[in-house]
């Protein structure tokens, strides 16, 4: 385990309108506000999306299993923003429900808001952290600079 402490900085509320691509909009916002470390809390709905719902096998690097949908799903999510190669990288997990069925996973690629999706962003000040790609593991974990 490795860790660092920080403090809550600025607090933002984002409103995604119908048809907005949520990952693109969060990245645009993070660039505009120079966000380097933050946590995200999200609720609303998506009209279409792409979610990684697990690895095909319990091995690294993982081969993702996808849940792709094009009908409205309710959504609640939590995630973070850290820089990777100088750009904000959004890591967002969510539970999506429709008609009594739920899928949970990592939001990736294009995901469009349905009606409205609201996002609370809590900036974290004082962290020296970034995402660094690990070829062997197949993803980019948070790495703390000391």
C-alpha positions, -999 to +999 in steps of 0.1 A: +000+000+000+011+036-007-008+068+002-006+105+005-028+131+022-045+162+008-073+186+014-106+192-004-101+222-027-127+236-050-161+220-053-179+220-087-214+208-098-216+198-135-249+194-153-247+172-184-276+179-208-293+153-230-269+140-256-237+152-239-208+127-239-200+126-202-164+115-204-155+141-230-173+168-211-156+159-178-122+159-195-130+193-212-140+207-178-109+193-160-087+209-187-105+243-184-102+243-146-067+228-144-079+199-123-051+175-115-066+154-087-104+151-079-131+127-070-164+124-089-199+115-077-226+111-104-263+104-108-287+106-136-293+086-167-275+076-199-292+070-233-264+049-246-231+037-233-201+014-231-191-002-199-164-027-190-181-053-167-151-074-159-122-092-173-128-123-195-103-143-173-087-136-140-053-126-155-032-096-162-033-078-185-070-082-185-091-087-216-123-066-210-158-079-212-182-052-225-218-042-218-230-019-246-264-004-246-286+020-266-316+024-244-319+047-214-304+034-181-305+050-147-270+056-134-251+062-101-213+064-102-181+073-084-147+080-099-117+102-100-096+124-122-058+122-122-034+134-149-018+108-173+008+121-197-002+157-189-039+151-197-068+145-173-077+108-171-112+100-159-117+067-141-154+062-135-173+032-122-211+031-122-241+009-116-266+012-144-302-001-142-331-006-165-363-026-159-350-043-127-317-054-143-284-039-132-249-038-147-219-024-129-186-016-144-161+010-157-175+037-180-154+039-212-156+053-247-188+072-257-216+075-231-244+100-237-265+116-210-302+110-211-323+140-200-298+152-174-269+138-155-254+156-125-218+153-113-202+166-081-165+171-084-143+175-053-109+187-061-081+174-039-053+198-032-018+189-020-015+155-037+015+147-058+000+120-079-005+109-115-015+079-135+015+060-150+008+032-176+020-003-164+025-024-195+027-057-176-006-050-157-023-034-187-036-003-170-025+030-155-026+030-117-022+061-095+015+067-086+025+091-059+055+113-063+074+119-031 
